[in-house]
Amino acid sequence: MRIAIIGSRGYPYVYSGYETFVRELSERLIRQGVGVTVYCHRNLFRKRPKEVNGVRLVYVPTIERKTLSQFVHSMQAVLHACFCRYDVILVVNSANGPFGLLGRIFRKRTAINVDGLEWLRPKWKGLGGRYFYWASKMAVKLYDRVITDSTEMQKIYLKEFSAVSTMIAYGANIPPPAPLSLIAKWNLEPRNYFLIVGRLVPDNNADLIVREFIASASPRKMVVVGDVPYRDRYAEVIRQLADPRLVFTGYVTDPGELAALYQNCYAYCHGHEFGGTNPALLQALANGCAVCALDTVFNREMLLDGEYGFFFGKERGGLGRLINELEGRGGDSLAGLRRRAPERIRENYSWEKITEQYRQLFTAMIRGPVRDTLTQIDLIGTRIHHLDMIGVLEQLERLVARRCPRQVITANVDQLVTKRNDAEIGRIFREAALVVADGVPLLWAARFLGTPLPERINGTDLLERMCELAMNKGFSVFLLGGMEGIAASAAHNLQKWIPGLRVAGTYSPYHGFENDAQENQKIVSLLKEKRPDILFTAFGFPKGIKWIDRYLPACEVPLGIEVGASFVFISRRIKRAPHWMQKRGLEWFWRLIHEPRRLWKRYLLNDPPFFYHVLRQKFAKNKQG
């Protein structure tokens, strides 16, 4: 496997997060036998060896101007790479989005790591912001794979650009304890200072944090690590703030000194606003810091909704109150938080894990088709994929190979009707990797509307066919849900019918578990431990698809499918309708006879509006025609 990496300043040059990413990823891929070439800015390297630590280096000249340097360098580098025999070209920085066109022209496999919401950052306001937005839009159209570094960023790209991306986070290393003497140069004492680390730019909100600290009653110091490499009014205003408790260190380039500052602070204050997975916050966790972070969706994802830190808002007095509250607790009340912080890195953000995810992505790109295009039809406002069972199985195999947690929905009449009046369910349907038709009435409606579907993809049939696929491909499955004993009984029957099937485990939580945070965390931990390739849930609609939407990324399972009553049918607790009834669309009637108390309202009251909406769609289509 041969990989080219483009878009950073180069290797082993270390300046920012991109260069750290390139160094950590390249060196680990080399140790796994992957050939890596990094494209470097020629003007930044006085000595230009062809290879360092096994990483091949190509030096490309560029225009030495801040706004054009990276743009010109990346364009030339991508063009050069297109004439080389690389299996995958990995580009970093969404500004390089338009250069995916070169990959399309020369039929090269390309992936781009788009980083954060660059178009929203104050430093790129105006024309710069508009370019970054356009470049990001081009990236999702032109590159074969788009990589986002957080689940929340993944959702934003799906909502903003209707683009499915692969989520692979940024990483961090857990450093050894740093000598206490390293902080003496700033006259600091352990646990006697708050800490900020980052460039002094508006979107990092250093001014907000410093002003709130000044207004607080804390007797400790506030240490500000970072600067900007140019004259800047914003940074000057922060440095001119008068308070004897403030300590400005400027840039700290020595890794040992920076680690010592992290490891001995009372709390780290994080104000970064527009990124995904932020390197400075990862370093704080890796070094065992208690964290106070700006309340953003990205920071909540990294700190697991407050399990690994505190949050503050941008309103006046918000952070000041939090600082005073922490001071009022007395003693070292943050010791437990500091002790647990590195666990977050080990579990989710280690460079070893990140490298393995990239290697799997490259492997899937090489083995599979360069781009996927799937036909969909519109059925009363829901996009249904036009696939038969074989096509669905092919897509599901591809999704497992990509190792990016995604949900597949087998939609029926009840779901399509409910979705029309529930925004959250609508979002989940839009973000699903596949939505297929489970229900003969959906096939009737599609044919009536002039967009026939090839066949019904029933959840129970799909579960059994997926288990056969899993056995052949060596995948493992996990059955989650149903009444006590149902999942285990279904797993037993599946292994009896499909010898060699690997069942990673089964679990049936108690009724109402979805409101118990501790029980949900227990399930997540169980799935992370068992590491199945496919998760089948039997929670029912809409509980099942909502649970998968919320927890599947944390479980690190590539594929999640809610299969409703399938466990009950497979365990033989309830008999499925005869085949002739299934084929004629009468399975609902069979189920109503056997479970009238539970299903009468759904079939007799909730579902009939479906046919009204189909007629409206038909009349609207005829009118347009």
Secondary structure as GFF3:
##gff-version 3
##sequence-region A 1 625
A	DSSP	beta_strand	2	6	.	.	.	ID=ss1
A	DSSP	alpha_helix	17	31	.	.	.	ID=ss2
A	DSSP	beta_strand	35	41	.	.	.	ID=ss3
A	DSSP	three_ten_helix	42	44	.	.	.	ID=ss4
A	DSSP	beta_strand	51	52	.	.	.	ID=ss5
A	DSSP	beta_strand	55	60	.	.	.	ID=ss6
A	DSSP	alpha_helix	69	82	.	.	.	ID=ss7
A	DSSP	beta_strand	88	92	.	.	.	ID=ss8
A	DSSP	three_ten_helix	94	99	.	.	.	ID=ss9
A	DSSP	alpha_helix	100	105	.	.	.	ID=ss10
A	DSSP	beta_strand	110	113	.	.	.	ID=ss11
A	DSSP	three_ten_helix	118	120	.	.	.	ID=ss12
A	DSSP	three_ten_helix	122	124	.	.	.	ID=ss13
A	DSSP	alpha_helix	127	142	.	.	.	ID=ss14
A	DSSP	beta_strand	145	148	.	.	.	ID=ss15
A	DSSP	alpha_helix	151	161	.	.	.	ID=ss16
A	DSSP	beta_strand	166	167	.	.	.	ID=ss17
A	DSSP	three_ten_helix	180	186	.	.	.	ID=ss18
A	DSSP	beta_strand	193	197	.	.	.	ID=ss19
A	DSSP	three_ten_helix	202	204	.	.	.	ID=ss20
A	DSSP	alpha_helix	206	215	.	.	.	ID=ss21
A	DSSP	beta_strand	221	225	.	.	.	ID=ss22
A	DSSP	alpha_helix	233	239	.	.	.	ID=ss23
A	DSSP	beta_strand	246	250	.	.	.	ID=ss24
A	DSSP	alpha_helix	255	264	.	.	.	ID=ss25
A	DSSP	beta_strand	267	270	.	.	.	ID=ss26
A	DSSP	alpha_helix	279	286	.	.	.	ID=ss27
A	DSSP	beta_strand	291	294	.	.	.	ID=ss28
A	DSSP	alpha_helix	297	302	.	.	.	ID=ss29
A	DSSP	beta_strand	310	312	.	.	.	ID=ss30
A	DSSP	alpha_helix	318	328	.	.	.	ID=ss31
A	DSSP	alpha_helix	335	344	.	.	.	ID=ss32
A	DSSP	pi_helix	345	349	.	.	.	ID=ss33
A	DSSP	alpha_helix	351	367	.	.	.	ID=ss34
A	DSSP	beta_strand	376	379	.	.	.	ID=ss35
A	DSSP	beta_strand	382	385	.	.	.	ID=ss36
A	DSSP	alpha_helix	389	402	.	.	.	ID=ss37
A	DSSP	beta_strand	406	411	.	.	.	ID=ss38
A	DSSP	alpha_helix	413	419	.	.	.	ID=ss39
A	DSSP	alpha_helix	423	431	.	.	.	ID=ss40
A	DSSP	beta_strand	434	437	.	.	.	ID=ss41
A	DSSP	alpha_helix	440	448	.	.	.	ID=ss42
A	DSSP	alpha_helix	459	473	.	.	.	ID=ss43
A	DSSP	beta_strand	476	481	.	.	.	ID=ss44
A	DSSP	alpha_helix	486	497	.	.	.	ID=ss45
A	DSSP	beta_strand	502	507	.	.	.	ID=ss46
A	DSSP	three_ten_helix	513	515	.	.	.	ID=ss47
A	DSSP	alpha_helix	517	530	.	.	.	ID=ss48
A	DSSP	beta_strand	534	538	.	.	.	ID=ss49
A	DSSP	alpha_helix	543	555	.	.	.	ID=ss50
A	DSSP	beta_strand	559	562	.	.	.	ID=ss51
A	DSSP	alpha_helix	566	570	.	.	.	ID=ss52
A	DSSP	alpha_helix	579	583	.	.	.	ID=ss53
A	DSSP	alpha_helix	587	594	.	.	.	ID=ss54
A	DSSP	alpha_helix	596	601	.	.	.	ID=ss55
A	DSSP	pi_helix	602	606	.	.	.	ID=ss56
A	DSSP	alpha_helix	609	624	.	.	.	ID=ss57
###
